[in-house]
Amino acid sequence: MIRFGPSGNSESFYNQGYKSSVQMPAWLKSMGLNAYEYQCSKGVNVGEATARSIGEEAAKNDIYLSIHAPYYINLASEQEEKRINSKQYIIQTLTCAKWMGAKRVVVHTGSYRKVDKKWALDMAKKVMKEVLEEAREKGLDDIIICPEVLGKQNQLGSLEEIIEICKIDERLLPTVDFGHIHARNLGSLNSTEDFQAIFEKIEKELGYFRLKYLHCHFSRIEFTKGGEKKHWTLDDLQFGPEFEHLAKALHIKRMEPVIICESNANMAEDALKMKEIYESLAEGDKG
């Protein structure tokens, strides 16, 4: 089963009078969605009781949970203190995921604005190994860490770099953000074949199992010569990429990923549109 859901809470959730993320799983189920990426992007600020309540509601409503770790993690900082802090932010997010029953934690790997690219990748791999070891010691190693493909060219997070990081342990699963790939490569995803080439690269390097159950982010995205500028919605047709191309590639490879929509403001509504596009394609193929 492919699962679809939003990154965080749509504006409409609050406009309808809802106030707490504990209410999100039932709201998402009522829409026909079945995944939810809880945002700790500005810090792990949710308490254990609330996290457990979100998890209970998710289980009750068949919502697959993931959590986005803080944006300011940098496994490749030139400052050791920042690398140590980054490890702890990931451990804090894994702990929250344990409370919530979330299966996956999405992690930004950092940047190489001030360091050599090779040094940055080697350091990020070293620090990620240390994170995995600490997670094992704390009983948190049943949660999958998902390093994310990032959208700016000065960030450590090209598809190739994320694959290299994921090679260090089978518990690592890429978060493939197709908007980020499109932006980072200045508009590279324009056909089903372009998406298939990404899948072939992942399958070759990490195997079909990790490809099949990939963690994905999708939105239309605006970019400049430096990469990602702004996330937009599916209705903002002047920006790519097109979800239909991705849907066809997923269907061809018989994949069952979690697809998290990162559209601006109406991510749940766009997640539902994406689900409907995919299901229409699949039904048409059966016919």
C-alpha positions as CSV (number, residue, x, y, z in Angstrom):
1,M,0.0,0.0,0.0
2,I,1.2,3.5,-0.9
3,R,0.5,5.9,2.0
4,F,-0.2,9.6,1.5
5,G,-0.3,12.4,4.0
6,P,0.8,15.9,4.9
7,S,3.9,17.4,6.5
8,G,2.5,19.2,9.5
9,N,-1.0,20.7,9.7
10,S,-2.9,22.4,6.9
11,E,-4.3,25.9,7.5
12,S,-7.8,24.4,6.9
13,F,-7.3,22.2,10.0
14,Y,-7.1,25.3,12.2
15,N,-9.7,27.2,10.2
16,Q,-12.2,24.4,11.0
17,G,-11.7,25.0,14.7
18,Y,-9.2,22.3,15.5
19,K,-6.3,23.2,17.8
20,S,-4.2,20.2,18.7
21,S,-2.2,17.7,16.6
22,V,-3.9,15.0,18.7
23,Q,-6.9,15.7,16.5
24,M,-5.0,15.3,13.3
25,P,-5.2,11.5,12.8
26,A,-9.0,11.4,12.9
27,W,-9.2,14.5,10.7
28,L,-6.8,12.9,8.1
29,K,-8.7,9.7,8.1
30,S,-12.0,11.5,7.5
31,M,-10.3,13.0,4.4
32,G,-9.2,9.6,3.1
33,L,-5.5,10.0,4.0
34,N,-3.3,7.5,5.9
35,A,0.0,9.1,6.8
36,Y,1.2,12.1,8.8
37,E,4.6,13.7,9.3
38,Y,4.7,15.4,12.7
39,Q,6.9,18.5,12.7
40,C,9.7,18.9,15.2
41,S,11.5,21.0,12.7
42,K,12.0,23.9,15.1
43,G,12.8,21.7,18.1
44,V,11.5,18.7,19.9
45,N,9.0,20.6,22.0
46,V,6.2,18.0,22.4
47,G,5.8,16.3,25.8
48,E,5.5,12.6,26.3
49,A,1.8,12.6,27.2
50,T,0.9,14.5,24.1
51,A,3.1,12.4,21.9
52,R,1.6,9.2,23.3
53,S,-1.9,10.6,22.7
54,I,-1.0,11.4,19.0
55,G,0.3,7.9,18.7
56,E,-2.9,6.3,20.1
57,E,-5.1,8.4,17.8
58,A,-2.9,7.4,14.8
59,A,-3.1,3.7,15.6
60,K,-6.9,4.0,16.0
61,N,-7.2,5.7,12.6
62,D,-4.6,3.7,10.7
63,I,-2.3,6.7,10.2
64,Y,1.4,5.9,9.5
65,L,3.5,8.3,11.6
66,S,6.9,9.8,10.8
67,I,8.6,12.8,12.5
68,H,10.7,15.5,11.0
69,A,13.8,16.2,13.2
70,P,15.0,19.8,13.7
71,Y,16.1,21.7,10.6
72,Y,19.3,23.0,12.3
73,I,20.9,19.6,12.6
74,N,24.4,19.6,10.9
75,L,26.3,16.4,11.0
76,A,29.1,18.0,9.0
77,S,29.7,21.2,11.0
78,E,33.3,22.2,11.4
79,Q,32.5,22.8,15.1
80,E,32.6,19.7,17.2
81,E,30.1,21.1,19.7
82,K,27.5,21.5,16.9
83,R,28.0,18.0,15.8
84,I,27.5,16.7,19.3
85,N,24.4,18.8,19.7
86,S,23.1,17.5,16.3
87,K,23.5,13.9,17.5
88,Q,21.4,14.7,20.6
89,Y,18.7,16.4,18.5
90,I,18.3,13.2,16.5
91,I,18.3,11.1,19.7
92,Q,15.6,13.4,21.2
93,T,13.5,13.0,18.0
94,L,13.9,9.2,18.1
95,T,12.8,9.3,21.8
96,C,9.7,11.3,20.8
97,A,9.1,8.8,17.9
98,K,9.2,6.0,20.4
99,W,6.5,7.7,22.6
100,M,4.4,8.4,19.5
101,G,4.8,5.0,17.8
102,A,6.3,6.8,14.8
103,K,8.2,4.4,12.5
104,R,10.5,6.9,10.7
105,V,12.5,10.1,11.6
106,V,13.5,12.4,8.8
107,V,16.9,14.1,9.2
108,H,18.7,17.0,7.4
109,T,22.4,16.1,7.2
110,G,23.8,19.6,7.1
111,S,25.8,21.8,4.8
112,Y,29.3,22.4,3.4
113,R,29.3,26.2,3.2
114,K,32.5,26.4,5.3
115,V,34.0,22.9,4.7
116,D,35.3,20.7,1.9
117,K,32.6,18.5,0.3
118,K,34.5,15.2,0.8
119,W,35.3,16.1,4.4
120,A,31.6,17.0,5.0
121,L,30.4,13.6,3.7
122,D,33.0,11.6,5.6
123,M,32.2,13.5,8.8
124,A,28.4,13.0,8.4
125,K,28.9,9.3,7.9
126,K,31.1,9.1,11.0
127,V,28.6,11.0,13.1
128,M,25.6,9.0,11.8
129,K,27.4,5.8,12.8
130,E,27.7,7.3,16.3
131,V,24.0,8.2,16.3
132,L,23.1,4.6,15.3
133,E,25.2,3.2,18.1
134,E,23.7,5.5,20.7
135,A,20.2,4.7,19.4
136,R,21.0,1.0,19.8
137,E,22.2,1.5,23.4
138,K,19.0,3.4,24.3
139,G,16.7,0.9,22.7
140,L,15.7,3.2,19.9
141,D,17.1,1.2,17.0
142,D,13.7,0.0,15.8
143,I,13.0,3.5,14.4
144,I,14.3,4.1,10.9
145,I,16.4,7.2,10.3
146,C,15.7,8.8,6.9
147,P,18.4,11.2,5.8
148,E,16.8,13.7,3.4
149,V,17.8,14.8,-0.1
150,L,18.1,18.6,0.3
151,G,17.3,21.4,-2.2
152,K,20.1,23.9,-2.0
153,Q,23.4,23.4,-3.7
154,N,25.4,24.4,-0.6
155,Q,23.7,21.7,1.5
156,L,25.1,18.2,2.1
157,G,22.2,16.3,0.6
158,S,22.5,15.5,-3.1
159,L,20.8,12.2,-4.0
160,E,24.3,10.6,-4.4
161,E,25.4,11.8,-1.0
162,I,22.3,10.6,0.8
163,I,22.7,7.2,-0.9
164,E,26.3,7.1,0.4
165,I,25.2,7.9,3.9
166,C,22.5,5.2,3.7
167,K,25.1,2.6,2.7
168,I,26.6,2.6,6.2
169,D,23.6,0.7,7.7
170,E,20.5,-1.0,6.5
171,R,18.4,0.8,9.1
172,L,18.9,4.0,7.1
173,L,16.3,4.8,4.4
174,P,16.5,7.8,2.1
175,T,14.0,10.6,2.2
176,V,13.8,11.4,-1.4
177,D,12.3,14.9,-1.8
178,F,11.5,15.2,-5.5
179,G,10.9,18.9,-5.3
180,H,14.4,19.3,-3.8
181,I,16.0,17.2,-6.5
182,H,14.2,19.3,-9.1
183,A,15.4,22.5,-7.5
184,R,18.9,21.4,-6.7
185,N,19.4,20.3,-10.3
186,L,17.7,23.5,-11.7
187,G,14.6,21.8,-13.1
188,S,15.7,18.2,-13.9
189,L,12.5,16.2,-13.4
190,N,10.4,16.6,-16.5
191,S,9.3,13.1,-17.5
192,T,8.4,9.7,-16.1
193,E,11.8,8.6,-17.3
194,D,13.5,11.2,-15.1
195,F,11.9,9.7,-12.0
196,Q,12.7,6.2,-13.2
197,A,16.4,7.1,-13.4
198,I,16.3,8.1,-9.7
199,F,14.7,4.8,-8.8
200,E,17.2,2.8,-10.8
201,K,20.1,4.5,-9.1
202,I,18.6,3.8,-5.6
203,E,17.9,0.2,-6.5
204,K,21.4,-0.3,-7.8
205,E,23.0,1.1,-4.7
206,L,20.7,0.1,-1.9
207,G,18.6,-2.7,-3.3
208,Y,14.9,-3.1,-4.2
209,F,13.6,-3.5,-0.7
210,R,14.7,0.0,0.4
211,L,13.5,1.4,-2.9
212,K,10.1,-0.3,-2.6
213,Y,9.4,1.2,0.8
214,L,11.0,4.6,0.2
215,H,10.2,7.7,2.3
216,C,9.2,10.5,-0.1
217,H,8.5,14.2,0.0
218,F,6.7,16.0,-2.8
219,S,5.7,19.5,-3.7
220,R,6.0,21.9,-6.6
221,I,9.0,24.2,-5.9
222,E,10.5,27.5,-7.1
223,F,14.3,27.7,-7.4
224,T,17.1,30.0,-8.3
225,K,20.6,29.3,-9.5
226,G,21.5,28.2,-5.9
227,G,18.6,25.7,-5.8
228,E,15.4,25.7,-3.6
229,K,13.7,29.0,-3.0
230,K,10.0,28.2,-2.0
231,H,7.5,25.4,-1.9
232,W,4.2,26.0,-3.7
233,T,1.0,24.0,-4.3
234,L,-0.2,21.6,-7.0
235,D,-2.4,24.4,-8.4
236,D,0.7,26.6,-9.0
237,L,1.3,25.1,-12.4
238,Q,4.2,27.4,-13.3
239,F,6.4,25.4,-11.0
240,G,7.5,21.8,-11.3
241,P,7.8,18.9,-11.0
242,E,4.6,17.1,-12.1
243,F,3.2,14.5,-9.7
244,E,1.7,12.5,-12.6
245,H,5.2,11.6,-13.8
246,L,6.2,10.4,-10.3
247,A,2.9,8.4,-10.1
248,K,3.6,6.6,-13.3
249,A,7.2,5.7,-12.2
250,L,5.9,4.4,-8.8
251,H,3.3,2.2,-10.5
252,I,5.8,0.8,-13.0
253,K,8.2,-0.2,-10.2
254,R,5.4,-1.5,-8.0
255,M,6.6,0.6,-5.1
256,E,4.9,1.1,-1.7
257,P,6.4,4.3,-0.3
258,V,5.2,6.8,2.2
259,I,4.6,10.0,0.3
260,I,4.5,13.2,2.4
261,C,3.1,16.3,0.8
262,E,5.0,19.6,1.6
263,S,2.8,22.0,-0.4
264,N,2.6,25.5,1.1
265,A,-0.3,25.8,3.6
266,N,-2.6,23.1,2.1
267,M,-0.5,20.0,2.3
268,A,-3.3,17.7,3.4
269,E,-5.5,18.8,0.5
270,D,-2.7,18.3,-2.0
271,A,-1.8,14.9,-0.5
272,L,-5.4,13.9,-1.2
273,K,-5.1,15.1,-4.8
274,M,-1.9,13.1,-5.2
275,K,-3.6,10.0,-3.8
276,E,-6.5,10.4,-6.2
277,I,-4.1,10.9,-9.2
278,Y,-2.2,7.7,-8.3
279,E,-5.3,5.6,-7.7
280,S,-6.9,6.8,-11.0
281,L,-3.7,5.8,-12.8
282,A,-3.6,2.4,-11.1
283,E,-7.3,1.8,-11.8
284,G,-6.9,2.8,-15.5
285,D,-4.0,0.4,-15.8
286,K,-6.2,-2.5,-14.5
287,G,-8.8,-1.6,-17.0
